[in-house]
Amino acid sequence: MRDLSGPVMSLAPETARVGIAQPLELTVSDKSGVQSVTVSVKRGTQSMVVKQETFPVLEPSRRVAFSLKDTRLPEGAFELEVRAY
């Protein structure tokens, strides 16, 4: 049987507010394995990839560290989008 469930993700630290220089760590787990992770930040119609990582071997869990400092986002609300395969 194929695994049809999606990956489980958690972001640390768990907080409602994030500073652009604050280090963040994303943990992605999937029993079928995680081969790639892409983190994007989105505000309105604009989107920017913050971190993209592809792993040579499938592992059931991956940790990816990143920050938003290179985005030069002004203060205000934004969406963080994560894609994992």
N, C-alpha and C positions, 0 to 999 in steps of 0.2 A: 504494500500500500504506500501511496505517496503521502508525504506530510503536507496537508493543506492549511495548517495554521500558520499565521504570520509570526515574525520574530517578536520577542519581548524586549522592550527598551526601557532604560532608566537613565536619568540625567542627574549628575551630582555637581555641585550641591543642589539640594531641592530647595528652591526659592522662587518667589513670584517675581523678583527683580534681579536683573543681571547687569553688571557693569561691563563695558566693552573690553576691559583689560582683565577681567576675572577669568581664571582658568576653569574650564569645564571638562568633565569626563563623562562620556557616553558609554554605557555598557549595553551591548546587543547580544541576545542569546536566541538560538534557534536549534532545535534538536537535529535538523537536517544540515546544519552548518552555516556559517557566515563567511561569504567570500568577498563582499565589498560593502563599504559604508560611504554614503555621501551625506554631508550636512550642508544645508543651505539656509540663508537668512532671507526673508521676504518682507518687503514693506510696500504696500500698494501693488502696483504692477511690476515692480522691479525685484529681481532675485539675484543673489550672488552665492556661489559655492564657497563655503568657508573651509571645508575639509573634505578630501576625497581620498579614500584608501582602498586598495585592492590587495588581497592576501593570496599568496601562492598555494596555500593549503586550507581546506575547509576545517574550521574549528567550531565547536558548539557555542562558544562564547568569545566575544572580542571586546576590548576596551580601546576607545579612541579619545585622545586628549586634544582639545582645541580651545581657542578663545575668539572673540569677535573683534580684536584690536585692529586687524587689517581692513575691516569693513568701513571704518570711519563713519559709522552710523551716528546721526545726531540723536539726542534724547528723544524718547517716544516709544510707542508700541511697535512691535515687529512679530513676525511668525518665524519659528524655527522649524524647518522641514528636514526629516531624516528618512533616507531610503537605504534599506539594507537587503542584500540578496545573498 
